Amino acid sequence: MFKHLFKLIWNKKKQNFLLMSEILVSFLVIFAVFTLVVYYYHNYKKPMGLDYQGVWVINYSNSYQTKNTDSLNLYYSTLVQTIKSLPQVKQVSFTADNTPFTQNMNTGGITFNNKKMDGNNWYTVDDNYKNVLNMDLLEGRWFNKGDYATKSKPIVINSDLKEKLFGNGSALGKLIGDGDNKSKMRVIGVVQSIKIKGDYANTEAGLYQRTDTGSFRWLGKMLVKVTPDADATFEGKLYKTVANYMKNSDVEIEHLADKRVSINYFTLVPIIVLLIVACFLIINVALGLFGVLWYNINKRRGEIGLRRAIGATGNSVSSQLVFEAMILATLSLIIGTFFAIQFPLLNVFSLPASVYIIALFLSIIFIYLLVFVCSLHPGKQAAAIYPAVALHEE
């Protein structure tokens, strides 16, 4: 039977080639869509690593400029105490611009075992940063005031950087060089990597360095942990408190929960575009299958009538058309799989191989289901042809 089907397909190779091309292109687009979907779902399952609920970001311009470090520290410590005196405020923390759920980044290199590694995220934070975001401490400790007098600069790394540098071994007490390997930094703790780019983005290797006496000259953000009853009225009160204290400074308050929603939408844009393109291609393939199979039925009415006249059942005629469509899909999928399998082999886009493999299987199943569903109705039309009527027309 299959030999006969291959012969029929080969005899109409020009017509079938166009249909196979449509299926192939659709498979590649569907593979790209499923790759993104699986990748986003893989990232979504990872723990967030922080508690963003009830955390507000105060953006301010650094209006207070003085060469006296003590006066600078006193100015901002007084600001913190003023904000913490409000009943709805739990914690306040100063941080650099690369706060969670923002596009701001601060990347730099590190040196370990005389090998420089670029692309690591550097976070400048103070002692309260971990408590404000409720970060998970996996090893060691967070920063404290005693870190001022240490010989080697203390740092806290996240779990991604720890795995990258030390694997399953302990990172505590290990020395890491900066980008130029001129100074050494000692690891005092390891925290769970946070999804700083939203629910669907992957976590990245990063390290946290403690603010020093001169950090207030350039820092421009504060994270404020508030109670659940903090509303718009309190937000206005908080704004006035900060604005009245920091004269001539531009103050703006944002909510991490809102910023998370915004960055999630931004992350999902590529998959939405691919889904739209995939939908158009799927519709074209479905219409192509319907058209080709319907055309085949009308061109082969004599053949179908003759088969029915010599004893073929309607189900066997219908199955033949369905099998022809599935064989065309199989030939297209063999070619498409060859190209798709190159992505995990060549480590394209540095995604895990499991993401490509799962997306490949989902794409194959989807194409088979699409072709099967599209060939069912034309198959039923062929099964409904009466042999006497078909032979009479011939």
Sequence and secondary structure as in RCSB ss.txt:
>XXXX:A:sequence
MFKHLFKLIWNKKKQNFLLMSEILVSFLVIFAVFTLVVYYYHNYKKPMGLDYQGVWVINYSNSYQTKNTDSLNLY
YSTLVQTIKSLPQVKQVSFTADNTPFTQNMNTGGITFNNKKMDGNNWYTVDDNYKNVLNMDLLEGRWFNKGDYAT
KSKPIVINSDLKEKLFGNGSALGKLIGDGDNKSKMRVIGVVQSIKIKGDYANTEAGLYQRTDTGSFRWLGKMLVK
VTPDADATFEGKLYKTVANYMKNSDVEIEHLADKRVSINYFTLVPIIVLLIVACFLIINVALGLFGVLWYNINKR
RGEIGLRRAIGATGNSVSSQLVFEAMILATLSLIIGTFFAIQFPLLNVFSLPASVYIIALFLSIIFIYLLVFVCS
LHPGKQAAAIYPAVALHEE
>XXXX:A:secstr
 HHHHHHHHHHTHHHHHHHHHHHHHHHHHHHHHHHHHHHHHHHHHS   S  TTEEEEEE      S HHHHHHH
HHHHHHHHHTSTTEEEEEEE S  TTSS   EEEEEETTEEEEEEEEEEE TTHHHHHT  EEEE    GGGGG 
SSEEEEEEHHHHHHHHTTS  TT EEEETTSSSEEEEEEEE    TT TTS    EEEEE  TTGGGT  EEEEE
E TT  HHHHHHHHHHHHHHSTT  EEEEEHHHHHHHHHHHHHHHHHHHHHHHHHHHHHHHHHHHHHHHHHHHHT
HHHHHHHHHTT  HHHHHHHHHHHHHHHHHHHHHHHHHHHTHHHHHTGGG  HHHHHHHHHHHHHHHHHHHHHHH
HHHHHHHHT  HHHHHHH 
